[in-house]
Amino acid sequence: TGINAEYGVCIEKTPMDPKETPPPPALAKKDKKPSLSRQQRIAKALAKKNVGGQNLQPPTTAGSQTQLDDPLKRKKFNKQQILPLQPSVKLLDLFSHLPQYSGSASVGITIQSKQLHPDIVKLGLLYQNRIIQGSHARAAAMLTAFKTMILEYEPSPDKPIAKDWENKFSPVIQYLKDCRALSIGMGNTIKFLKSKIGNITNMNPVEAKKYLLEELDRYFAERITVPDEVIAKHGASKIVDGDTILIYASSHCVEIILRKAYDLGTKFKVVVVDSRPKYEGKAILKRLAQYNIECTYVVITAVSFIMKSVSKVLLGASAMLSNGALVSRSGTAVVAMMAHAHNVPVIVATETYKFTERVQLDSICYNELDDPEELANSPTLAGWKDKPHLKILNLAYDVTPIDYVQMVVTEVGMIPPTSVPVVLREFRAEGMLA
């Protein structure tokens, strides 16, 4: 029995029959459905939009494919390797999700069993020993090796030609990955080649070989060779008489711009900033000096002092991410941020085949670990492997946020970093992206 305070009457409550228990609310049924992951929700939303019939892909982070801190993924990664690489002596916990530097590996019976082309084996060793460096040089050398491999291709009589090509290229790509992590430009080139292999299903071996060679020649010309001339022309137009151009380390695109500006008769000076452990700036300093360009050489610790006399900063790129961030050699972000503090414009010169739809906010989620011995070449760090609490980190790249980049010089023009996803979208619509 209860009392209704509003009307002052007594209401008798009878117990409810258990058989008459009302069904659970509709929301309870929804709770039983498995919740969608974030990637699934993004993919579902993009599928609903599907603007213009385009096959839109959900954005991916640069490090989403190499989470090797998971024991199962690391086991799978080790199983896929072709080279018998030595495990890392000291695993860096913060970077345990990345492939660890394992030094040189001998190639012998393992490579012969995979029947890799001799030019591919040679190329991998050049990558591994850092004889070929720079994303531009590595991509060009890989394309040259692929062309040689296609020229000497012998079809398998019992396999479809497209499937045969896939079987031949899979160990090649894995071998190159084992030798050294692929750059963004190399990855885009491999995607392009795979997309063209899918078009040779109904061709005979002669036609397929001719088609693939023509496509690789076209890609090499349109994405690597011709862009250099256009980038040099656009970049040189931004250098005027009296400029002092600061560059960091070594970059192919930066060098051709400076040479072009000098050929046009522009009077300018160059400041080469360099850093440990590779001191790549020494090589470009020597070439620019031989070209009669006035140069000054400083290490990165003096960048705050020298930046006061600089009018422009010209940087190269390993990749440009879709959020406008720049991936380049370690130390690039320091130079760009120091330029920002002194109100000096930062210009990036790169080809568009280094553009990627990946997104990266820091240098931890995806990077490449270089040889720690490069930093341990001093008496203070002698015998560092025998010291249990001492670990050495040698990161190959860093990420420069979009806020510190004013312009990107490419073969499609001089664009702001915010236009990187626009270029990618246009290329995809024209079928230039895989």
C-alpha positions in Angstrom: 0.0 0.0 0.0 1.3 3.5 -0.9 0.1 7.0 -0.4 -0.3 9.5 -3.3 0.8 12.8 -1.9 -0.8 14.9 -4.6 -4.4 13.6 -4.2 -4.2 12.4 -0.6 -5.6 8.9 -1.4 -4.3 5.5 -0.6 -3.4 3.2 -3.5 -2.9 -0.6 -3.0 0.0 -2.1 -5.0 -0.4 -5.8 -5.9 2.7 -7.9 -6.6 3.3 -8.6 -10.3 3.0 -12.1 -11.6 6.5 -13.3 -12.7 4.9 -14.6 -15.9 3.8 -11.1 -16.7 7.2 -9.5 -16.5 7.5 -7.0 -19.3 10.1 -7.7 -22.1 13.4 -5.8 -21.8 13.5 -2.5 -23.6 14.6 -2.3 -27.2 18.0 -0.8 -26.2 18.9 -4.0 -24.6 18.9 -5.7 -28.0 21.3 -3.2 -29.4 23.8 -3.9 -26.6 24.1 -7.4 -27.9 25.5 -6.3 -31.2 29.2 -6.2 -31.5 30.6 -2.7 -31.5 32.3 -1.5 -34.7 36.0 -0.6 -34.5 37.1 2.9 -35.4 38.4 1.9 -38.8 35.1 0.1 -39.6 33.1 3.2 -38.6 35.2 5.4 -40.9 34.9 2.9 -43.8 31.2 2.8 -43.3 30.9 6.6 -43.3 33.0 6.9 -46.4 31.0 4.2 -48.2 27.8 6.2 -47.5 29.3 9.4 -49.0 31.1 7.8 -52.0 31.4 11.1 -53.8 31.4 10.7 -57.6 31.6 7.0 -57.4 35.2 7.1 -56.3 36.5 4.2 -54.2 37.5 6.2 -51.1 39.8 4.6 -48.6 39.8 5.2 -44.8 42.8 7.2 -43.6 45.7 5.2 -42.2 48.4 6.1 -39.9 52.0 5.6 -41.0 52.7 3.2 -38.2 49.6 1.0 -38.4 51.3 -1.6 -40.6 54.3 -2.4 -38.4 53.2 -2.8 -34.9 55.9 -5.4 -34.1 55.6 -5.0 -30.3 52.7 -7.5 -30.7 54.4 -11.0 -30.3 52.1 -12.5 -33.0 52.9 -9.8 -35.5 56.6 -10.0 -34.8 56.5 -13.8 -35.3 54.7 -13.3 -38.6 57.2 -10.6 -39.6 60.2 -12.9 -38.8 58.6 -15.7 -40.7 58.3 -13.6 -43.9 61.9 -12.6 -43.9 64.2 -14.0 -46.6 67.5 -12.8 -45.2 68.7 -14.5 -42.0 69.0 -11.3 -40.0 70.5 -11.2 -36.6 68.2 -10.1 -33.8 68.9 -6.8 -32.1 71.3 -6.9 -29.2 69.4 -4.3 -27.2 65.7 -3.8 -27.9 64.5 -0.2 -27.4 61.2 -0.5 -25.6 59.8 2.8 -26.9 60.5 1.7 -30.5 59.9 -2.0 -30.1 57.0 -1.7 -32.6 59.5 -0.9 -35.4 61.9 -3.3 -37.2 65.1 -3.2 -35.3 68.5 -2.6 -36.9 70.2 -5.9 -37.2 73.4 -5.2 -39.2 74.6 -6.9 -42.3 73.5 -10.4 -43.2 75.3 -12.8 -45.5 73.5 -13.8 -48.7 74.1 -17.3 -50.0 72.0 -20.4 -50.0 68.9 -18.5 -48.8 69.0 -16.1 -51.8 69.8 -18.8 -54.3 66.8 -20.9 -53.1 64.5 -17.9 -53.9 66.1 -17.5 -57.3 66.4 -13.8 -57.1 67.8 -11.9 -60.0 71.5 -11.0 -59.5 70.8 -7.2 -60.0 68.2 -7.4 -57.2 70.7 -9.1 -54.9 73.3 -6.5 -55.7 70.8 -3.7 -55.1 69.8 -5.0 -51.7 73.4 -5.2 -50.6 73.9 -1.6 -51.7 70.8 -0.5 -49.7 72.0 -2.5 -46.7 75.5 -1.1 -46.6 74.1 2.5 -47.2 76.1 2.9 -50.4 72.9 4.1 -52.2 71.3 6.7 -49.9 68.4 9.1 -50.4 64.9 8.3 -51.3 65.3 9.6 -54.9 68.4 7.6 -55.6 67.0 4.4 -54.0 63.8 4.6 -56.1 65.6 5.3 -59.3 68.0 2.4 -58.7 65.1 0.1 -57.9 63.3 1.0 -61.1 66.4 0.3 -63.1 66.8 -3.2 -61.5 63.1 -4.0 -62.1 63.5 -3.2 -65.8 66.5 -5.5 -66.1 64.6 -8.2 -64.3 61.6 -7.8 -66.8 63.9 -7.9 -69.8 65.4 -11.3 -68.7 62.0 -12.7 -67.6 61.3 -16.3 -68.7 57.6 -17.3 -68.3 56.5 -20.4 -66.4 54.5 -22.7 -68.8 52.1 -24.0 -66.1 51.1 -20.6 -64.5 49.0 -17.7 -65.7 51.3 -14.8 -66.6 49.9 -12.3 -64.1 50.1 -14.8 -61.3 53.6 -15.8 -62.4 54.8 -12.2 -62.2 53.3 -11.8 -58.7 55.1 -14.9 -57.5 58.4 -13.5 -58.9 58.1 -10.0 -57.5 56.9 -11.0 -54.0 60.2 -12.4 -52.8 62.0 -9.5 -54.5 60.1 -6.9 -52.6 60.5 -8.9 -49.3 64.2 -9.1 -49.9 64.5 -5.4 -50.4 62.5 -4.8 -47.2 64.9 -7.1 -45.3 67.9 -5.2 -46.6 66.4 -1.8 -45.6 63.0 -0.4 -44.9 61.3 0.9 -48.0 60.9 4.7 -48.4 57.5 6.2 -49.2 58.6 6.8 -52.8 59.7 3.2 -53.2 56.4 2.0 -51.8 54.4 4.1 -54.2 56.5 2.8 -57.1 55.9 -0.8 -56.1 52.2 -0.1 -55.9 52.2 1.3 -59.4 54.0 -1.8 -60.7 51.6 -4.1 -59.0 48.6 -2.3 -60.5 50.1 -2.7 -64.0 50.8 -6.4 -63.4 47.1 -6.8 -62.9 46.5 -5.5 -66.4 48.5 -8.3 -68.2 46.1 -11.2 -67.5 45.1 -11.6 -71.1 48.4 -10.9 -72.7 51.1 -13.3 -74.0 54.6 -13.1 -72.5 56.0 -10.9 -75.2 53.1 -8.4 -75.0 53.2 -8.4 -71.2 57.0 -7.7 -71.2 56.7 -4.8 -73.6 53.7 -3.4 -71.7 55.5 -3.4 -68.4 58.7 -1.9 -69.8 56.7 0.9 -71.4 54.8 1.6 -68.2 58.0 1.7 -66.1 59.7 4.0 -68.7 56.7 6.3 -68.6 56.6 6.3 -64.8 60.3 7.0 -64.6 60.0 9.9 -67.0 56.8 11.5 -65.7 57.5 11.0 -62.0 61.3 11.1 -61.6 63.2 12.6 -64.6 61.0 15.3 -66.0 59.9 16.6 -62.5 63.6 17.4 -61.8 63.7 20.0 -64.6 60.4 21.6 -63.6 61.3 21.7 -59.8 64.6 23.3 -60.6 62.9 26.0 -62.7 60.2 26.7 -60.1 62.6 26.6 -57.2 65.2 28.9 -58.8 62.5 31.5 -59.4 62.2 32.0 -55.6 65.9 32.8 -55.2 66.8 36.4 -55.9 70.0 38.5 -55.8 71.4 38.9 -52.3 69.7 35.8 -50.8 71.4 33.6 -48.3 69.9 30.1 -48.6 70.2 27.7 -45.7 70.1 24.0 -46.6 70.3 20.9 -44.3 72.2 17.7 -45.1 72.0 16.6 -48.7 69.0 16.6 -51.1 68.9 16.0 -54.8 66.0 18.5 -55.4 67.7 21.2 -53.4 71.0 20.8 -55.3 69.4 21.0 -58.7 67.5 24.2 -57.6 70.7 25.8 -56.5 72.5 24.9 -59.6 69.7 26.2 -61.8 69.7 29.5 -59.9 73.4 29.9 -60.4 73.1 29.1 -64.1 70.5 31.9 -64.4 73.1 34.3 -63.0 71.5 34.9 -59.6 74.0 36.2 -56.9 73.4 34.3 -53.7 75.1 32.5 -50.9 74.5 29.0 -49.4 74.8 27.9 -45.8 75.1 24.1 -45.4 74.0 22.9 -42.0 75.1 19.4 -41.1 74.9 16.9 -38.2 76.0 13.6 -36.9 76.3 10.7 -37.6 76.5 10.7 -41.4 77.5 14.3 -42.1 75.8 14.1 -45.5 76.2 17.9 -45.9 79.9 17.5 -46.7 79.2 15.8 -50.0 76.8 18.5 -51.3 79.2 21.2 -49.9 82.0 19.8 -52.1 79.8 19.6 -55.2 78.4 23.1 -54.8 81.9 24.5 -54.2 83.1 22.8 -57.4 80.2 24.6 -59.1 81.6 27.9 -57.9 78.7 28.6 -55.5 79.8 30.5 -52.4 79.1 28.3 -49.4 79.4 28.3 -45.6 79.5 25.1 -43.5 78.2 24.8 -40.0 77.0 22.0 -37.7 73.4 22.0 -36.4 74.4 23.3 -33.0 75.2 26.6 -34.6 71.9 26.9 -36.5 70.4 29.5 -34.0 73.4 31.8 -34.6 73.6 31.5 -38.3 69.8 31.8 -38.8 70.0 35.5 -38.2 71.7 36.1 -41.5 69.5 33.7 -43.6 66.8 34.9 -45.9 65.3 31.5 -46.9 65.5 27.8 -45.9 65.4 25.2 -48.6 64.8 21.6 -47.5 64.5 18.2 -49.2 61.9 15.5 -48.3 61.7 11.8 -47.9 57.9 12.1 -47.9 55.0 14.6 -47.6 52.1 13.3 -45.6 48.5 14.0 -46.3 48.2 16.2 -43.2 51.0 18.5 -44.7 53.7 17.2 -42.4 57.2 16.7 -43.8 59.2 13.5 -43.2 62.9 14.1 -43.7 66.3 13.4 -42.2 66.6 13.7 -38.4 67.3 17.3 -37.6 65.1 18.8 -40.2 62.4 19.6 -37.7 64.9 21.5 -35.6 66.1 23.6 -38.5 62.4 24.3 -39.6 61.4 25.3 -36.1 64.4 27.6 -35.7 63.6 29.3 -39.0 60.0 29.8 -37.8 61.3 31.4 -34.6 63.3 33.9 -36.7 60.5 34.5 -39.3 62.5 32.9 -42.1 60.3 31.1 -44.7 60.8 27.4 -45.2 60.5 25.9 -48.7 60.4 22.2 -49.3 61.4 20.8 -52.7 60.2 17.3 -53.6 58.6 15.2 -56.4 54.9 14.2 -56.0 55.7 10.5 -56.1 56.8 11.0 -52.5 53.3 12.2 -51.5 51.3 9.7 -49.4 47.9 9.4 -47.9 49.4 8.4 -44.6 49.1 10.6 -41.5 51.7 11.0 -38.9 51.8 13.3 -35.9 55.2 12.3 -34.4 58.4 10.5 -35.2 57.7 7.6 -32.9 54.7 5.7 -34.5 56.7 5.1 -37.7 60.4 5.6 -38.4 63.6 3.7 -39.4 66.2 2.7 -36.9 69.8 3.1 -38.2 73.0 1.6 -37.1 73.7 2.5 -33.4 77.4 2.0 -34.0 77.4 5.3 -36.0 76.8 7.2 -32.8 79.1 5.0 -30.7 82.3 5.9 -32.4 83.8 7.7 -29.5 86.0 6.4 -26.5 83.2 7.4 -24.1 80.8 4.9 -25.6 83.3 2.1 -26.2 81.9 -1.3 -25.2 78.3 0.1 -24.9 76.9 -3.3 -25.7 78.3 -4.8 -22.5 76.6 -2.1 -20.4 73.2 -3.5 -19.5 71.5 -0.1 -18.8 72.9 1.7 -21.9 71.0 1.8 -25.1 71.7 3.9 -28.2 69.0 5.3 -30.5 69.8 6.4 -34.0 66.6 7.6 -35.7 66.8 8.1 -39.5 63.9 10.5 -39.9 61.8 13.1 -38.0 58.5 14.8 -38.7 58.1 18.5 -39.2 54.6 19.8 -38.5 52.7 21.7 -41.2 52.9 24.9 -39.2 56.6 25.2 -40.0 56.4 24.8 -43.8 55.3 27.7 -46.0 55.6 26.2 -49.5 56.2 22.9 -51.3 57.9 23.1 -54.8 56.8 20.2 -57.0 56.5 19.4 -60.7 52.8 20.5 -60.5 53.7 23.9 -59.2 54.5 25.7 -56.0 51.7 24.7 -53.5 51.0 25.2 -49.8 51.4 22.0 -47.7 47.6 22.0 -47.2 47.3 21.1 -50.9 49.0 17.7 -50.6 45.7 15.8 -50.2 44.3 17.8 -53.2 47.2 16.6 -55.4 46.7 13.0 -54.2 43.0 13.2 -55.0 43.6 14.6 -58.5 46.2 11.9 -59.2 43.9 9.2 -58.1 41.1 10.5 -60.3 43.4 10.5 -63.3 44.6 7.0 -62.5 48.1 8.0 -61.7 48.0 6.4 -58.2 47.6 2.7 -57.5 
